[in-house]
Amino acid sequence: MNLPDLDWQWLYSRFAWGIVLAALLLRAGARWAAPAPGATAIAAVVAFAAMWLPGAASAAYWLGLMFQYPSVMLVACLVLPLALPGPNRHAATLLSAVTPPLGGDHAQRGMDEMARPHLLQSAPRLLTNVVRRAQGMSMAASPHLPMNPRFALVLALGGAWLYADSCGWLNTGLYALGFDPRWAPAAALFAGAWALWTLRSVTMRGTGLVVLACVVVFCLTRLPSGNLFDAFLDPWLWCWSVCATLLAAWRRLRRVPPAAQAAQTPGA
């Protein structure tokens, strides 16, 4: 069993919970406070910074007691769309193509301000612009966070299997394999090879990048807990995948078959 260093776990807990809370605030701001993006950006920055308070003053401390750590894959889903430049945003996310592109003038002004020499003098205003730009990259126009339906189904079924195994309904010992010194690295390398193969497909490229980032972080650090399954899945990501799967199934059932649509068309 190869466990991560405690200092790495402390840093990851603060960073991961900060990213999750900031992303939720940005989503809520895009949905209910669109006329005031500056206030939403400041709230997200304050929420992220509050995670780094010492001891019990940090919200990450209490979230860790209740929920342990967010998975690396969940953090990657939220970070990669912000870390890459504009043309690669859609390729680096599990979100579908409903994210509106930034206006060219606005994006250019943001890059120009970042390159100006008076960076220290305009730090507060620049920080607001950067977070506002990140909000424009990551926030989708729809009120929900869509996920690749096929990958959502895989996560939903895998999470259900892990839950049944942890509760004792299935005696397979699946979760314990995540600590195995031979099986866990082999499974991670297989997932990494699959991720590299999916990069050729435009529709699966975002999923491949997220899985590849998760594999790299786990192989180098064993975060968050040393178990492979904790790196790839957590209760929040599983609930997201289940909702995405049910939503995709509901939309598929509502879809009218082409034959029926043609029969309903006048003059067909």
N, C-alpha and C positions, 0 to 999 in steps of 0.2 A: 504494500500500500504506500503510495507516494502522495503525501498531503502537501498543500501549498503552505508557504511561509505565513506566519501570523501577521507580519507587517503588510504583506501583500493583500491578505484578506481584509485588514482594516482599511487600507486604501481603496480596495475594490468596493467595499460596502458603501463608503461615502460617495465615491464616484458613481456607482451604479444606481443607488437610490436617488441621488441628485439628478441624474439624467432622466430617470423614470418620472419623478415629480415635475421636473421642468417641462418634459414633453406633454404631460397631462395638462399643465397650466397653459401651454401654448395651444393645445388642441381646444381647451375650453375658451381661451381668448379668441381663437379664430371662429368659434361657433357663436359665442354670446357677446364678445367685446371687440368685434371687428373695427368699429370706428376709433378705438383707442389702442392701437398696436404698441405704442410706447409703454403704456401701463402694464400690458401683458408681458412685454419683454423684461421690464424691471422686476416684475413679480417672479418670473422664471429665474432670473439671475439671483435674486435674493433667496429663493427656495434652494437653488443649487449651493449657494454659499453657506446656508444654514446647516447643511449636512456636515460641514467640516468643523462645527463647534465641538468643544471637548466634552467627552464623557456623555452623561445623560442629557446634556443640553442639546445634543444633536438628535434630530428626528430619525437619522439612520440607526441610532442605537436602539430605539424602541421598535422600529420596523424590522431590524435584524432579530430581535427577540421574538417577534410574532411570525415573521415570514422568512427568516434566514437571509438569503441573498437572491437578487434577481439573476436569472440565467445570463450567460454571456451572449446567447443568441438574442434575447430580448434587448439587451443593451446595444448590440450590433444593429438591430432593426431600427433603433432610434438614432444612433450616432452616425452611421455610414452615409445617410442622405445629407448630413450637414458637413461631413468631412471632405467629400469630394466636390470638385467644381461643377458648375451648372450642367454641362452636357452629360455628365455621368450620374446625375442625381437619380434618374429613373432606373438606371441599371444597378444602382446600389441599394435598392430598397425592396421590401416585400410589398410595399403599397402599390396599388395599381396606378394607371396613368391619369389620375384625376388631379394630380398636383399641378396648379397653375404655374407657368413659367414667370420668372421675374421680368419686368420691363427692362429693356436694354439700357435706357438712360439711368434708371434707378440703380441697377447692378453696377454700371460703370462709375457712378458717383461714389458707391460704396468702396470700390476698389481704389479709386483715386484718393479718397480720404485715408484709407489704410496706408497708402504710400507717401503721404505728406510728412514732412520733417517735424511738424509741430504735433507729434503723436501724444506726447505727455500732456501738452496743454489742453488738448481736446479729448482726453481719455474718457470722461463720463459720456459725452455725446457720441463718441466713436463706439463705446461699448453698447449703447442703446441701438445704434445703427447696425452693428454686427448681429445682435440678437434678433433685431427686427428682420434682417436679411435671412437669418436662419429660420425664423418663423415663416417667411415667404417660401423657403425651400421645402420645409417639412410639413406644413399644414396643407391638408387637402381641402378641396371645396365642399365635399360631402361631409355630413355629420358623423360618419363612422370611419374606421380605419380598415379598408379592404386589404385582404391578404390573398396571395396566390391560392386558388381553391384546392389544387392538388396537394400542395405542400401543407396547407391547413388540415386536410384530411389525414395526412401522414402523422402530423403532430397530435391531432385529436385521438387517433387510434393508439399511437404510442403512449400518450399520457394515460389513456384509459387502461391499457395493459399494465403500466407501472403502478397505477393506483390499485388495481385489483391484486397485483402481486404484493404490494406493501400491506394491504389489508388482510392478506392471507386467503383470499378467495382463489388465487392461483398459486401453486407451490412450485414456482419456476426459479426463484432466486435471481430474477433479472436485475434488480437494482444492485445487488451485491456484486454483479459482474462489472459494474462501473468502476469498482476499486481494483479489479484484477490487474496485476502489472503486465500481463501479456495481452489479455483480451481487450482492455480499454484502449491502449495505444493502437492496436491493430484496427479496431473499429473506427477510431478517429482518423487514421490514415486512409481507410476505405472511404469515409465520408469526405475527406479532403480530395481524394481522387475523383469522386463523383461530382464534387463542387467544381473542380477544374474542367470536367467534361461538360457540365451544364453552361459554362461561360460562353460556349459557342452559340447557344440559343438565346435569342433576344427576349423571349417571354420568360425564360428561367434564369436569366443572368443575375437578376437581383437576389433570388434565392441562393444561387451559387456563391455570390460574394458574401452573403451573410453567413452561410455555412462555413465557407473557407475562413472567414475571420474568427468564427467560433473555434474551429479546429486549431488554428495557429495559437490563439490565446491559451487554450487548454493544454496543448502540447508543451508550450514554453513555461507556463506558470502553474498548471493544474487548478486554476481558479474555476469556480469559487470554493468548492469543498473537497476537491480531489476526486470526485465521482464524475464520470463522463456524462451521465444523464442529467446531473445538476447543471452542467455547462450548456446543454442543449435544450432544456425544458424546465419550466417552473410553473406554479399554479396560475400566474397572471398570463403567461404566454399560452398555456393550455386553454384557459377560458377564452382568450382571444381566438385561438384556432377553432374551438368548438363553435363559437358564435359565427365565425367566418364560414365554417362548413355548413351550418344550418341556414345561413343567409344565402349561400350559393345554391343549396338544394331547393330552398323556397323560390328563388328566382328561376331556377330551372323548371320547377313544376308550373310556375305561372306562364312560362313561355309558350306561346301558341304554336302548334306544329305547322309547318309550311302547307301541308295538305288542307288542314282545317282553315287556315288563313285564306287560301285560294278559294275554298268553297264559300266563304263568307263575303268575298269580294263581288260586288255587282258586276254582271256581264262576264264573269269568269266561265 
